[in-house]
């Protein structure tokens, strides 16, 4: 059953369909990194990089911002370290209530975050409740001058395509943080032509304003991408390029499409029986950056 949108589109939100830096620059891709995915690095080392080392390595390798989930105890250290390395900040959160959105937006204002994204509620929350959370949450962020994107993610309401399309029916102007690895593993997509994966995902791809870079093979949510020539990697480049092409259609000066390398540490990362990783996530992050740039080039092609 198709659910009817209970609210009319708020045209005052149009300027927040994309993250905009306020400049007169042409629309562009920005590659950034998840702080979570910098955990337990270097690979299998006894000592993990400090926050300063994580930021320094990200900056030195061309990443322009860091995505964080912060609390009151950690926010000041992260603000100072990111500023030291000239890195932007993005805040993520998982709200069930509007008060939780408000708290994250307040933190974003304090820290000068670029925008916020939300993993909304869970699959046991009604579509109408989630729609209200997304609409009112976006208004809270927009009223504070921030873009607000809804992430597609397992264990949230957006964990699969049918539920996410229900949400789109209720909130047609929703904008997404597209972590497509979750759709691919939940839907057991392999990237075969007769699956029609791009067409099935198009309602999300055409509303994407922020991309999380992780590659699934339809069985595991995160797999080694080697040099980027594997079949799963090529499938994801196609998905990302499609989303980017749609983003470009309405992009204006100052608009930025953020792409975040987000390869999770164990338990996301596959490990050997002794618990050690056999795939260097830092090296893979650099491949992910190259794949995002390739997808961007494809999206700009005639």
ChimeraX attribute file (.defattr): number of C-alpha atoms within 10 A of each C-alpha:
attribute: neighborCount
match mode: 1-to-1
recipient: residues
	/A:1	4
	/A:2	8
	/A:3	13
	/A:4	13
	/A:5	16
	/A:6	12
	/A:7	12
	/A:8	10
	/A:9	14
	/A:10	10
	/A:11	8
	/A:12	10
	/A:13	14
	/A:14	11
	/A:15	15
	/A:16	21
	/A:17	22
	/A:18	27
	/A:19	22
	/A:20	22
	/A:21	12
	/A:22	10
	/A:23	10
	/A:24	11
	/A:25	13
	/A:26	12
	/A:27	18
	/A:28	16
	/A:29	16
	/A:30	18
	/A:31	23
	/A:32	26
	/A:33	30
	/A:34	22
	/A:35	19
	/A:36	15
	/A:37	20
	/A:38	27
	/A:39	20
	/A:40	18
	/A:41	18
	/A:42	16
	/A:43	18
	/A:44	14
	/A:45	10
	/A:46	9
	/A:47	10
	/A:48	15
	/A:49	16
	/A:50	12
	/A:51	16
	/A:52	16
	/A:53	13
	/A:54	20
	/A:55	26
	/A:56	18
	/A:57	16
	/A:58	24
	/A:59	19
	/A:60	10
	/A:61	11
	/A:62	14
	/A:63	22
	/A:64	20
	/A:65	27
	/A:66	26
	/A:67	24
	/A:68	19
	/A:69	15
	/A:70	16
	/A:71	10
	/A:72	7
	/A:73	8
	/A:74	10
	/A:75	16
	/A:76	14
	/A:77	12
	/A:78	19
	/A:79	17
	/A:80	13
	/A:81	17
	/A:82	21
	/A:83	14
	/A:84	12
	/A:85	17
	/A:86	14
	/A:87	19
	/A:88	18
	/A:89	23
	/A:90	22
	/A:91	20
	/A:92	22
	/A:93	20
	/A:94	18
	/A:95	22
	/A:96	18
	/A:97	15
	/A:98	16
	/A:99	12
	/A:100	14
	/A:101	26
	/A:102	16
	/A:103	13
	/A:104	24
	/A:105	29
	/A:106	15
	/A:107	17
	/A:108	23
	/A:109	16
	/A:110	12
	/A:111	18
	/A:112	13
	/A:113	20
	/A:114	19
	/A:115	25
	/A:116	25
	/A:117	25
	/A:118	26
	/A:119	23
	/A:120	26
	/A:121	20
	/A:122	19
	/A:123	16
	/A:124	9
	/A:125	13
	/A:126	11
	/A:127	19
	/A:128	16
	/A:129	13
	/A:130	24
	/A:131	22
	/A:132	17
	/A:133	20
	/A:134	26
	/A:135	19
	/A:136	14
	/A:137	25
	/A:138	27
	/A:139	19
	/A:140	20
	/A:141	24
	/A:142	20
	/A:143	13
	/A:144	14
	/A:145	15
	/A:146	23
	/A:147	24
	/A:148	30
	/A:149	29
	/A:150	25
	/A:151	27
	/A:152	27
	/A:153	23
	/A:154	19
	/A:155	15
	/A:156	23
	/A:157	24
	/A:158	25
	/A:159	23
	/A:160	21
	/A:161	20
	/A:162	12
	/A:163	15
	/A:164	21
	/A:165	19
	/A:166	21
	/A:167	22
	/A:168	20
	/A:169	19
	/A:170	23
	/A:171	22
	/A:172	17
	/A:173	17
	/A:174	22
	/A:175	26
	/A:176	23
	/A:177	26
	/A:178	25
	/A:179	23
	/A:180	27
	/A:181	25
	/A:182	25
	/A:183	24
	/A:184	24
	/A:185	20
	/A:186	19
	/A:187	15
	/A:188	16
	/A:189	19
	/A:190	17
	/A:191	21
	/A:192	10
	/A:193	8
	/A:194	6
	/A:195	12
	/A:196	11
	/A:197	18
	/A:198	19
	/A:199	12
	/A:200	13
	/A:201	20
	/A:202	15
	/A:203	17
	/A:204	23
	/A:205	26
	/A:206	17
	/A:207	23
	/A:208	27
	/A:209	30
	/A:210	27
	/A:211	25
	/A:212	22
	/A:213	26
	/A:214	23
	/A:215	27
	/A:216	25
	/A:217	23
	/A:218	20
	/A:219	14
	/A:220	17
	/A:221	22
	/A:222	21
	/A:223	20
	/A:224	21
	/A:225	23
	/A:226	14
	/A:227	14
	/A:228	17
	/A:229	11
	/A:230	12
	/A:231	14
	/A:232	20
	/A:233	23
	/A:234	17
	/A:235	20
	/A:236	25
	/A:237	23
	/A:238	18
	/A:239	20
	/A:240	28
	/A:241	22
	/A:242	22
	/A:243	27
	/A:244	27
	/A:245	19
	/A:246	17
	/A:247	23
	/A:248	18
	/A:249	9
	/A:250	11
	/A:251	18
	/A:252	16
	/A:253	14
	/A:254	16
	/A:255	26
	/A:256	24
	/A:257	22
	/A:258	22
	/A:259	26
	/A:260	27
	/A:261	29
	/A:262	24
	/A:263	26
	/A:264	20
	/A:265	19
	/A:266	14
	/A:267	8
	/A:268	13
	/A:269	20
	/A:270	19
	/A:271	14
	/A:272	8
	/A:273	7
	/A:274	6
	/A:275	11
	/A:276	14
	/A:277	17
	/A:278	13
	/A:279	17
	/A:280	15
	/A:281	26
	/A:282	19
	/A:283	13
	/A:284	18
	/A:285	23
	/A:286	17
	/A:287	17
	/A:288	28
	/A:289	22
	/A:290	15
	/A:291	23
	/A:292	25
	/A:293	18
	/A:294	15
	/A:295	23
	/A:296	22
	/A:297	13
	/A:298	17
	/A:299	19
	/A:300	11
	/A:301	8
	/A:302	4
